[in-house]
């Protein structure tokens, strides 16, 4: 991801009014070497420095532009060299050096451009994967004002094991936010499996406990499948928070917690944590003697309160001294408690605290009711 961002920043710096100006630097270098060589004595010849021109072009310009500068460098070398008396002219090895430098610069530019195309292609694939797993959510969807920020710790990927979604249905609106243990494509695959089940069960099932039970079953089935394939991630689990907003109780929220950090209710009067629930992560139900999903808790929310749910990438973000990010204190200092401003405040704070070096995928999700079903 950082490589993609660096590439985009470099492309922006080399454009003016929508047009590329990358050719300016090698052209100025060519003109400067020529002018210095023509205006100095015969004993101070720098025309052989012209080998730098196609190299600079290869780093900044396209293949054809680099080829043009390679040819221009050879022609300029011949023209300037002919101005001086024969005893002060450059030897044939210098001419061969300029020609070889131009050829190598063109080849290097071809390699660079192919690498950039592959990088952009991988970025498009990652973006498509992100939009498939973390689908875009319409604004104020299903009576919920929401905002989310996702930051992938993997420098080569734009999506990881964190997941979130909102699913409206005839039995109310359901929200799922979670974090799959581990990283890589296996975590993405597990997140996609859980979201697929949530989108179906969250719409059809009347009771939130049944949705939770379906999620646990899906997690176990997915682990059995990966184990049958001989993969080493058969013990993967996921922490999650499942919320339900009943249509007939506008001030209530139902909550089932699968070993996740409890949501924070943020309002103008302060910050409070909802009950944790004490449930085990998804995929670990066989470790307890209790039958069924974790208990369904009910909490009362004020109309101006926002629910904030974060993954452990937020609370485990460290600064240069190794101190963790203090989420409750940061939330208390938020200038506004609406979802968009709250998410932006926490996202910027985490990036400043960790100086952009995240040790885990980070998701910040905020939601509150709008009053419109």
C-alpha positions as CSV (number, residue, x, y, z in Angstrom):
1,X,0.0,0.0,0.0
2,X,2.8,2.4,0.8
3,X,4.4,1.7,-2.5
4,X,1.1,2.5,-4.3
5,X,0.8,5.8,-2.4
6,X,4.4,6.7,-3.2
7,X,3.8,6.0,-6.8
8,X,0.7,8.2,-6.9
9,X,2.5,11.0,-5.1
10,X,5.4,10.9,-7.6
11,X,3.0,10.9,-10.5
12,X,1.2,14.0,-9.1
13,X,4.5,15.8,-8.7
14,X,5.4,15.2,-12.3
15,X,2.2,16.7,-13.7
16,X,1.1,20.3,-14.2
17,X,-2.4,21.2,-15.3
18,X,-3.0,17.6,-16.2
19,X,0.1,17.3,-18.4
20,X,3.3,15.4,-17.7
21,X,6.4,17.6,-17.1
22,X,8.7,14.7,-16.4
23,X,10.7,15.5,-19.5
24,X,11.8,18.9,-18.1
25,X,14.4,17.5,-15.8
26,X,16.4,15.5,-18.4
27,X,16.1,18.3,-20.9
28,X,17.5,20.8,-18.5
29,X,20.4,18.5,-17.6
30,X,21.1,18.0,-21.3
31,X,21.1,21.8,-21.9
32,X,23.2,22.4,-18.8
33,X,26.0,19.9,-19.7
34,X,26.1,21.2,-23.3
35,X,26.3,24.9,-22.2
36,X,29.1,24.2,-19.6
37,X,31.1,22.1,-22.1
38,X,30.9,24.8,-24.8
39,X,31.8,27.7,-22.4
40,X,34.8,26.1,-20.7
41,X,38.4,25.5,-21.9
42,X,39.4,22.5,-23.9
43,X,41.1,21.1,-20.9
44,X,37.8,20.9,-19.0
45,X,35.5,18.7,-21.0
46,X,32.4,17.4,-19.4
47,X,30.4,16.3,-22.5
48,X,30.8,12.6,-21.4
49,X,28.6,13.5,-18.4
50,X,25.7,13.4,-20.9
51,X,25.4,9.7,-20.1
52,X,23.4,10.9,-17.1
53,X,20.6,12.3,-19.3
54,X,19.0,9.0,-20.5
55,X,19.4,7.6,-17.0
56,X,17.4,10.5,-15.5
57,X,14.8,10.1,-18.2
58,X,14.5,6.4,-17.5
59,X,13.7,7.1,-13.9
60,X,11.0,9.8,-14.6
61,X,9.7,9.4,-18.2
62,X,8.1,6.8,-20.4
63,X,9.9,4.4,-22.7
64,X,9.6,6.4,-25.9
65,X,10.6,9.6,-24.1
66,X,13.7,7.9,-22.7
67,X,14.5,6.6,-26.2
68,X,14.2,10.1,-27.6
69,X,16.6,11.5,-25.0
70,X,19.0,8.6,-25.6
71,X,19.2,9.6,-29.3
72,X,19.4,13.3,-28.5
73,X,22.3,12.6,-26.1
74,X,24.3,10.9,-28.9
75,X,23.5,13.6,-31.5
76,X,24.4,16.3,-29.0
77,X,27.6,14.5,-28.1
78,X,28.7,14.4,-31.7
79,X,27.7,18.0,-32.5
80,X,29.4,19.5,-29.4
81,X,32.5,17.3,-29.8
82,X,33.0,18.5,-33.4
83,X,33.3,22.1,-32.2
84,X,36.6,21.5,-30.5
85,X,40.0,20.9,-32.3
86,X,40.8,17.3,-33.0
87,X,43.4,17.0,-30.3
88,X,40.8,17.9,-27.7
89,X,37.9,15.7,-29.0
90,X,36.7,12.8,-27.0
91,X,37.8,9.3,-27.9
92,X,35.7,6.5,-29.4
93,X,35.3,4.8,-26.0
94,X,33.3,7.8,-24.7
95,X,31.0,7.7,-27.7
96,X,30.4,4.0,-27.1
97,X,29.7,4.7,-23.4
98,X,27.1,7.3,-24.4
99,X,25.4,4.8,-26.8
100,X,25.4,2.0,-24.3
101,X,24.1,4.2,-21.5
102,X,21.2,5.2,-23.7
103,X,20.4,1.6,-24.6
104,X,20.6,0.5,-20.9
105,X,18.4,3.4,-19.9
106,X,15.7,2.4,-22.3
107,X,15.8,-1.2,-21.0
108,X,15.7,0.0,-17.4
109,X,12.7,2.2,-18.3
110,X,10.9,-0.8,-19.8
111,X,11.5,-2.8,-16.6
112,X,10.3,0.1,-14.4
113,X,7.1,0.7,-16.4
114,X,6.3,-3.0,-16.3
115,X,6.7,-3.0,-12.6
116,X,4.5,0.0,-12.2
117,X,1.8,-1.7,-14.3
118,X,2.0,-4.8,-12.2
119,X,1.7,-2.7,-9.0
120,X,-1.3,-0.8,-10.3
121,X,-2.9,-4.1,-11.4
122,X,-2.4,-5.5,-7.9
123,X,-3.9,-2.4,-6.5
124,X,-7.0,-2.8,-8.7
125,X,-7.3,-6.4,-7.6
126,X,-7.0,-5.4,-3.9
127,X,-9.6,-2.7,-4.4
128,X,-12.0,-5.1,-6.0
129,X,-11.5,-7.5,-3.2
130,X,-12.1,-4.8,-0.6
131,X,-15.3,-3.7,-2.3
132,X,-16.5,-7.3,-2.4
133,X,-15.8,-8.1,1.2
134,X,-16.4,-4.7,2.7
135,X,-19.2,-3.6,0.3
136,X,-20.0,0.2,0.1
137,X,-22.8,1.2,2.5
138,X,-25.4,3.8,1.4
139,X,-25.5,6.9,3.5
140,X,-28.0,6.8,6.4
141,X,-29.0,3.3,5.3
142,X,-31.8,1.5,7.1
143,X,-32.3,4.3,9.5
144,X,-28.6,4.4,10.6
145,X,-26.1,7.2,10.3
146,X,-22.8,5.4,10.0
147,X,-19.1,5.9,9.2
148,X,-16.2,3.6,8.9
149,X,-12.4,3.7,8.4
150,X,-10.3,0.7,7.5
151,X,-6.5,0.7,7.6
152,X,-4.6,-2.4,6.5
153,X,-1.4,-3.2,8.3
154,X,-0.1,-5.3,5.3
155,X,2.0,-3.0,3.1
156,X,1.0,-4.9,-0.1
157,X,-2.7,-5.3,0.6
158,X,-5.7,-3.0,1.0
159,X,-7.9,-5.5,2.8
160,X,-7.3,-7.9,5.6
161,X,-9.2,-9.8,8.3
162,X,-11.3,-7.0,9.8
163,X,-14.9,-6.8,8.6
164,X,-18.1,-4.8,9.1
165,X,-21.6,-4.6,7.5
166,X,-25.1,-3.3,8.0
167,X,-28.0,-5.5,7.0
168,X,-31.6,-4.2,7.1
169,X,-34.5,-6.7,7.2
170,X,-38.1,-7.2,8.2
171,X,-37.0,-7.8,11.8
172,X,-34.9,-4.7,12.2
173,X,-31.5,-3.6,11.2
174,X,-28.4,-5.7,12.2
175,X,-24.8,-4.6,12.4
176,X,-21.7,-6.9,12.5
177,X,-18.2,-5.7,13.2
178,X,-15.4,-8.1,13.8
179,X,-11.7,-9.1,13.5
180,X,-10.5,-12.5,12.2
181,X,-7.4,-13.9,13.9
182,X,-4.3,-13.8,11.8
183,X,-3.5,-12.0,8.5
184,X,-3.2,-12.7,4.8
185,X,-5.6,-14.1,2.3
186,X,-6.8,-16.8,4.7
187,X,-8.2,-14.1,7.0
188,X,-9.8,-12.3,4.1
189,X,-11.5,-15.6,3.1
190,X,-12.8,-16.2,6.6
191,X,-14.2,-12.6,6.8
192,X,-15.9,-13.1,3.5
193,X,-17.5,-16.3,4.7
194,X,-18.8,-14.7,7.9
195,X,-20.2,-11.7,6.1
196,X,-22.0,-13.8,3.6
197,X,-23.7,-15.7,6.4
198,X,-24.5,-12.5,8.2
199,X,-26.1,-10.9,5.2
200,X,-28.5,-13.8,4.8
201,X,-29.2,-14.6,8.4
202,X,-29.4,-11.0,9.4
203,X,-32.2,-10.5,6.9
204,X,-34.3,-13.7,7.4
205,X,-33.9,-14.6,11.1
206,X,-36.3,-13.1,13.7
207,X,-34.1,-13.5,16.7
208,X,-30.6,-12.0,17.0
209,X,-29.5,-15.1,18.9
210,X,-30.3,-17.2,15.8
211,X,-28.1,-15.0,13.7
212,X,-25.3,-15.4,16.2
213,X,-25.8,-19.2,16.2
214,X,-25.6,-19.2,12.4
215,X,-22.4,-17.2,12.5
216,X,-20.8,-19.8,14.9
217,X,-21.9,-22.7,12.7
218,X,-20.5,-21.0,9.6
219,X,-17.2,-20.4,11.4
220,X,-16.9,-24.1,12.4
221,X,-17.8,-25.2,8.8
222,X,-15.2,-22.9,7.3
223,X,-12.5,-24.2,9.7
224,X,-13.4,-27.8,8.8
225,X,-13.1,-27.0,5.2
226,X,-9.7,-25.4,5.5
227,X,-8.5,-28.2,7.7
228,X,-9.7,-30.8,5.0
229,X,-7.6,-28.9,2.5
230,X,-4.5,-29.4,4.6
231,X,-4.0,-25.7,5.3
232,X,-2.4,-24.6,8.5
233,X,-5.1,-22.1,9.6
234,X,-7.7,-24.7,10.7
235,X,-7.7,-23.2,14.2
236,X,-8.6,-19.7,13.1
237,X,-11.2,-17.8,15.1
238,X,-12.9,-14.3,15.0
239,X,-13.9,-11.8,17.6
240,X,-17.1,-9.9,16.7
241,X,-19.9,-7.6,18.0
242,X,-23.4,-8.3,16.7
243,X,-25.9,-5.5,17.1
244,X,-29.7,-5.4,16.5
245,X,-31.8,-2.4,16.3
246,X,-35.5,-3.5,16.8
247,X,-37.9,-1.5,14.7
248,X,-40.5,-1.2,17.6
249,X,-38.0,0.0,20.2
250,X,-36.2,3.1,18.9
251,X,-34.2,3.7,22.1
252,X,-32.9,0.1,22.5
253,X,-30.0,-1.8,21.0
254,X,-29.5,-5.6,21.3
255,X,-26.0,-6.8,21.7
256,X,-24.2,-10.1,21.4
257,X,-20.4,-10.0,22.0
258,X,-18.1,-12.7,20.7
259,X,-15.0,-11.9,22.8
260,X,-14.6,-8.4,21.3
261,X,-14.0,-5.1,23.0
262,X,-17.4,-3.8,24.1
263,X,-18.8,-0.9,22.1
264,X,-18.5,2.7,23.4
265,X,-21.6,4.8,23.6
266,X,-20.5,8.4,22.9
267,X,-22.7,11.3,23.5
268,X,-22.5,15.0,24.5
269,X,-22.6,14.1,28.2
270,X,-19.7,11.6,28.0
271,X,-18.5,8.2,27.1
272,X,-19.6,4.8,28.5
273,X,-18.9,1.2,27.6
274,X,-21.7,-1.2,26.9
275,X,-21.7,-4.5,28.8
276,X,-19.1,-6.9,27.5
277,X,-21.3,-10.0,27.6
278,X,-18.5,-12.5,28.2
279,X,-18.9,-14.5,25.1
280,X,-16.2,-16.5,23.4
281,X,-14.9,-15.7,19.9
282,X,-16.6,-17.3,16.9
283,X,-15.2,-20.7,16.3
284,X,-14.5,-21.4,20.0
285,X,-17.9,-22.5,21.3
286,X,-16.7,-26.0,21.8
287,X,-14.4,-24.8,24.6
288,X,-17.4,-24.1,26.9
289,X,-20.1,-26.3,28.3
290,X,-22.8,-23.7,27.6
291,X,-25.1,-24.4,24.8
292,X,-26.1,-21.8,22.2
293,X,-24.6,-18.4,21.5
294,X,-23.5,-15.8,24.1
295,X,-26.3,-14.0,25.9
296,X,-28.3,-11.3,24.1
297,X,-27.9,-8.1,26.1
298,X,-30.1,-5.0,25.8
299,X,-28.9,-1.4,26.3
300,X,-30.6,1.9,26.2
301,X,-29.3,4.6,23.9
302,X,-30.1,8.3,23.9
303,X,-31.1,9.8,20.6
304,X,-27.8,11.7,20.3
305,X,-25.5,8.8,21.3
306,X,-23.2,7.2,18.8
307,X,-22.0,3.6,19.1
308,X,-18.2,3.3,18.4
309,X,-16.7,-0.1,17.7
310,X,-13.0,-0.6,17.0
311,X,-10.8,-3.6,16.4
312,X,-7.6,-4.2,18.4
313,X,-5.5,-2.4,15.8
314,X,-6.7,0.8,17.6
315,X,-6.0,-0.2,21.2
316,X,-2.8,-2.0,20.3
317,X,-1.3,1.0,18.3
318,X,2.0,2.0,19.9
319,X,4.0,5.2,19.8
320,X,7.8,5.5,19.7
321,X,7.9,4.9,23.5
322,X,5.8,1.7,23.3
323,X,2.8,3.3,24.9
324,X,-0.7,2.1,23.7
325,X,-3.2,4.4,22.1
326,X,-5.6,5.6,24.8
327,X,-9.0,5.2,23.1
328,X,-11.4,6.3,25.9
329,X,-9.4,9.5,26.5
330,X,-9.2,10.2,22.7
331,X,-13.0,9.7,22.4
332,X,-13.7,12.0,25.3
333,X,-11.7,14.7,23.4
334,X,-13.6,14.3,20.1
335,X,-14.9,17.7,18.9
336,X,-18.1,16.1,17.6
337,X,-19.9,12.8,18.3
338,X,-21.6,12.2,15.0
339,X,-20.2,9.1,13.3
340,X,-18.3,10.8,10.5
341,X,-16.4,13.2,12.7
342,X,-15.9,10.6,15.5
343,X,-14.3,8.1,13.1
344,X,-12.1,10.7,11.5
345,X,-10.9,11.9,14.9
346,X,-9.9,8.4,16.0
347,X,-8.4,7.5,12.7
348,X,-6.2,10.6,12.6
349,X,-5.3,10.1,16.2
350,X,-4.2,6.5,15.7
351,X,-2.1,7.4,12.7
352,X,-0.4,10.2,14.6
353,X,0.2,8.0,17.6
354,X,1.7,5.2,15.7
355,X,3.4,7.4,13.1
356,X,1.7,5.4,10.4
357,X,3.2,2.1,11.4
358,X,0.3,-0.2,12.3
359,X,1.0,-3.6,13.7
360,X,-2.5,-4.9,12.9
361,X,-5.4,-4.2,10.6
362,X,-7.5,-1.4,12.1
363,X,-11.2,-0.8,11.7
364,X,-13.1,2.1,13.3
365,X,-16.9,1.9,12.9
366,X,-19.5,4.3,14.3
367,X,-23.3,4.1,14.0
368,X,-26.4,5.8,15.5
369,X,-30.0,5.9,14.7
370,X,-31.4,8.7,12.6
371,X,-35.0,8.2,13.6
372,X,-36.0,7.4,10.0
373,X,-36.7,3.6,9.4
